[in-house]
Amino acid sequence: MSTYLTDDELKRSKELLDRIQKIFSERVVGQENLRETLIVGLLAQGHILMESVPGLAKTTAAQTIAQAISGSFHRIQCTPDLMPNDIVGTRIWNQAENEMTTELGPVHANIVLLDEINRSSAKTQSAMLEAMQEGQTTIGGIVYPLPKPFMVMATQNPIEEEGTYVLPEAQMDRFLMKEIITYPKPLEELEVLNRIEAGTMDKPIDAEPISLEDLTFLQQMTRRVFLHDTLKAYIVDIINTTRGMGPNPLPGFSQHVRVGASPRGGIALMRVSQAVALMAGRNYVMPDDIKKLRHAILRHRIIRTFDAMADEISVDGLIDAVFNAVAVP
């Protein structure tokens, strides 16, 4: 069992997290949910799927997070003709050296933004599976480790279906969380206009970014946040309830849910709750930490039946029903 985090480790963690959040606030107006999701994704070493209409600062948020951790950043615009080699890299003939050399693709960066991932073909989407799950790519039979830390932030536009390819369930499940980004509040939108008019959106960042070594420290601290066995059992009960089982099965739940959350969903609940606790300055997990980002963790892991979709029963509502049915320790 990991030892409790010391007061000094908690203090250093808070200072580093404050610097990340300050940099994010300097570049992105509002979007508190997105900020928390991205930082938690970094701490828990997971990948994030973002869904929204265009123009809601997803690219800016990704670039800002990369700046905040002093990491490399690559943006990949997904299109139907994008090939796997365009992402992972390829072998090319070097005439000067008279030999084949490897040119690494844009996925080899600390933060990778896959813009409109559902516009790329299934073959190209599958090329990301090894990178996201294994932290490596294979080019010409040779394995190339990806930089550490490594996080994929993928976006998809929910309003355009023409020319898009639905993400397969196996690919969706590899995302730690799915964040749905909404329009900013009027006052936040006014602040955006004021910042653009004043020219402050492009000014250098005042706060000092953390280093990649600092982020590695934060990730190590996250893994050491204490999670009691009763809370682990609580997570298992939640996941089993999404499958129509658990200690208190919901009547008629199978009429609404075709497939429940996989074991990866339980791991996500555990890792995210540890990250949420660390961001709150604690070295132990509370039940509220498990509940806090439940929608983002489970909404892409619960597959509704056709009847549920026809009746417009929301996934978030089903997740709330599951959590209400499971007794809190």
Summary of the structure (lengths in Angstrom):
residues: 329
radius of gyration: 20.8
end to end distance: 20.6
largest distance: 70.0
contacts: 1042
relative contact order: 0.15
helix: 48%
strand: 16%
